[in-house]
């Protein structure tokens, strides 16, 4: 446990990665608190329709984990987390509020936005490779920071959901969206001096000058 905190001092980027992990599922744990009530009571979806939307979101999220692991290897881990994760979440989170506001209880439109949001949450999966690469001599501590971030997200998500009372659902989704935008900037702080496209890193390694790659 002590090592989890000392690694953040020794390698601050690991700590930043932990914060990005908190941001990753912040909207998920916030939506668990208030989105069902909003969609059923205010938007007008039936409970079974919203359960179908939510279940589909979870299924897409699981499948997208595999997809974005591949995407991260192809275009770079940091850009994948920043734009497919943070960027799409920043857009899809308010969209889950405004699409029903514009179209009413349109099941298919809401499902479509939910699918995008569920996939975007999975685009953070390269963090599992980024953080250990930032501290290759203390991989266990780096992974512990990642897991700590996941746990803190479960705690802070309901705290953010508490904003629904004073500022409403619309204000809350914009706060969450803004947090994801901040997360994009934090993600780019995770780039190291050896953060290069995978092909270039492999070529450099073959020449004897390569270093561990973390995109």
SVG drawing of the C-alpha trace seen along z (x, -y; Angstrom):
<svg xmlns="http://www.w3.org/2000/svg" viewBox="-43 -25 65 33">
<polyline fill="none" stroke="black" stroke-width="0.4" points="0.0,0.0 2.8,-2.4 4.4,-1.7 1.2,-2.8 1.7,-6.3 5.5,-6.5 5.3,-5.6 3.1,-8.7 5.9,-10.8 8.6,-9.0 6.8,-9.0 4.1,-11.7 2.8,-10.6 1.6,-7.4 -0.5,-9.6 -1.9,-11.5 -2.8,-8.2 -4.7,-7.3 -6.7,-10.5 -7.5,-9.7 -8.7,-6.3 -11.0,-8.0 -12.4,-10.1 -12.9,-7.1 -16.0,-5.6 -17.1,-8.8 -20.1,-9.2 -21.1,-5.5 -21.2,-5.6 -23.0,-9.0 -25.6,-7.8 -26.3,-4.7 -27.6,-7.1 -29.9,-9.4 -30.2,-8.5 -32.8,-5.7 -35.1,-8.0 -34.6,-10.7 -35.2,-8.4 -38.3,-6.8 -40.0,-9.6 -39.0,-12.6 -38.2,-11.3 -40.9,-8.7 -39.2,-5.5 -40.7,-2.4 -38.6,-0.7 -38.1,2.3 -36.9,0.1 -34.4,-1.7 -33.2,1.7 -32.7,2.8 -30.7,-0.3 -28.6,0.1 -27.9,3.8 -26.9,3.1 -24.5,0.3 -22.8,2.8 -22.6,5.4 -21.1,3.0 -18.6,1.8 -17.4,5.4 -16.9,6.0 -15.3,2.6 -12.6,3.4 -11.2,5.8 -11.6,3.4 -9.8,0.5 -7.0,2.7 -6.3,3.3 -6.9,-0.4 -4.4,-1.5 -1.7,0.7 -2.4,-0.7 -2.7,-4.4 -1.1,-4.9 -2.4,-4.4 -2.5,-8.0 -4.5,-9.2 -6.9,-6.3 -7.6,-7.1 -7.7,-10.9 -10.0,-11.0 -11.9,-7.8 -12.3,-7.8 -12.3,-11.4 -13.5,-13.0 -16.4,-10.7 -17.4,-10.7 -17.4,-14.5 -19.8,-14.4 -22.0,-11.4 -22.6,-12.3 -24.6,-15.5 -26.1,-13.8 -27.8,-11.3 -29.7,-14.3 -30.2,-16.4 -31.2,-13.7 -34.3,-12.8 -35.0,-16.5 -35.2,-17.0 -36.7,-13.7 -38.7,-12.6 -38.7,-8.9 -37.3,-7.7 -35.9,-4.3 -33.7,-3.8 -32.1,-7.3 -31.4,-6.9 -30.0,-3.4 -27.7,-4.7 -26.3,-7.4 -25.9,-4.9 -24.0,-2.5 -21.5,-5.3 -21.1,-6.2 -20.6,-2.6 -17.9,-2.1 -16.2,-5.4 -15.9,-4.1 -14.0,-1.1 -11.5,-3.3 -9.7,-3.9 -8.5,-0.3 -4.9,-1.2 -4.4,-2.8 -3.7,0.8 -0.6,0.8 0.3,-2.9 0.7,-3.0 3.0,0.1 5.2,-1.3 5.6,-4.5 7.2,-2.6 8.6,0.7 10.7,1.2 7.5,1.1 4.7,2.5 2.8,3.8 2.6,0.3 1.6,-1.3 -1.3,1.2 -2.3,0.6 -2.7,-3.1 -4.8,-2.1 -7.0,0.0 -7.2,-2.8 -8.5,-5.1 -11.2,-2.6 -12.3,-2.4 -12.3,-6.2 -14.4,-6.5 -17.1,-4.4 -17.0,-6.8 -16.9,-10.1 -19.5,-9.2 -22.3,-9.3 -20.9,-12.5 -21.0,-14.2 -24.6,-12.8 -25.4,-14.9 -25.2,-18.0 -28.5,-17.1 -30.2,-18.6 -28.7,-22.2 -28.0,-22.4 -30.3,-19.9 -29.6,-17.0 -28.6,-19.4 -26.0,-21.2 -24.7,-17.9 -24.1,-16.3 -22.2,-19.5 -20.0,-19.3 -19.2,-15.6 -18.5,-16.5 -16.1,-19.2 -14.3,-16.8 -13.8,-14.5 -12.3,-17.5 -9.9,-18.1 -9.1,-14.4 -8.0,-14.7 -5.3,-17.2 -4.2,-15.0 -4.0,-12.0 -1.4,-13.8 0.7,-14.3 1.2,-10.6 3.3,-10.7 7.0,-9.8 10.1,-10.5 9.8,-7.1 6.1,-7.5 6.4,-6.7 4.3,-4.8 4.7,-1.1 6.4,-0.4 9.1,-3.0 9.7,-1.7 10.1,1.9 12.5,0.8 14.6,-1.1 14.6,1.9 15.9,4.1 18.8,1.6 19.7,1.9 18.5,-1.6 14.9,-0.8 13.3,-1.6 10.0,-0.4 7.2,-2.0 4.2,-3.7 1.8,-5.4"/>
</svg>
